């Protein structure tokens, strides 16, 4: 396998730009009510990795944070684009939104680590039509990514 080349992402208006220096450990498609409401979508997709491998290259001062009971959600204060999430339960871990990667870059995760979570909260408007594993809640393994 070729070595991982850094990938880049940014918010809609370009005020916040970041670089990812390592492949993500996992990718989650979260169907919980909170993520659906927070993002205004039927589900939200997150790439999961250690915080130290994400560099905010521009506009860190333009990030605002919303604290929910389970996480801190970081978004651009200009365009409202959600970029990152962190949880007190998993210090040092960060989730980023792969949909904001430039040139539709792949987060680099192994295909076997991609999954649907909180499908018990899935909207009745949605039909999951892929063959990825589905979990009623978070996921049985719930393992932190490798450093």
Beta strands, then each sheet from edge to edge (+ up, - down):
strand 1: 7-10
strand 2: 17-20
strand 3: 26-30
strand 4: 44-50
strand 5: 54-58
strand 6: 63-67
strand 7: 72-76
strand 8: 82-86
strand 9: 93-96
strand 10: 114-117
strand 11: 133-134
sheet 1: 1+ 2- 5+
sheet 2: 6+ 7- 8+ 9- 4+ 3- 10- 11-
end
